[in-house]
């Protein structure tokens, strides 16, 4: 099932994840403004997955090349270390 909204149609799961991301991002804006820190934990895995899976599309959507030769974007999860997002060549 695809849901119509302001942007392109999305699956129910992707729409819920994107709303969670918006809430988290604006909450992070408040944390930053107050000079506080929020620990990285595995509970943000859905947001990290959304960022990794849409990274290339966000550049292509604007006619830009997201990667150089051999570059790749990935995520790694570890309960002890939280989430790690990396761009590597």
Secondary structure in CASP SS format (residue, H / E / C, confidence):
PFRMAT SS
TARGET T0000
AUTHOR 0000-0000-0000
METHOD secondary structure of the structure
MODEL  1
X C 1.00
X E 1.00
X E 1.00
X C 1.00
X C 1.00
X C 1.00
X C 1.00
X C 1.00
X C 1.00
X E 1.00
X E 1.00
X H 1.00
X H 1.00
X H 1.00
X H 1.00
X H 1.00
X H 1.00
X H 1.00
X H 1.00
X H 1.00
X H 1.00
X H 1.00
X H 1.00
X H 1.00
X H 1.00
X H 1.00
X H 1.00
X H 1.00
X H 1.00
X H 1.00
X H 1.00
X H 1.00
X H 1.00
X C 1.00
X C 1.00
X C 1.00
X C 1.00
X C 1.00
X C 1.00
X C 1.00
X C 1.00
X H 1.00
X H 1.00
X H 1.00
X H 1.00
X H 1.00
X H 1.00
X H 1.00
X H 1.00
X H 1.00
X H 1.00
X H 1.00
X H 1.00
X H 1.00
X H 1.00
X H 1.00
X H 1.00
X H 1.00
X H 1.00
X H 1.00
X C 1.00
X C 1.00
X C 1.00
X C 1.00
X C 1.00
X C 1.00
X C 1.00
X C 1.00
X C 1.00
X C 1.00
X C 1.00
X E 1.00
X E 1.00
X E 1.00
X E 1.00
X E 1.00
X E 1.00
X E 1.00
X C 1.00
X C 1.00
X C 1.00
X E 1.00
X E 1.00
X E 1.00
X E 1.00
X E 1.00
X E 1.00
X E 1.00
X C 1.00
END
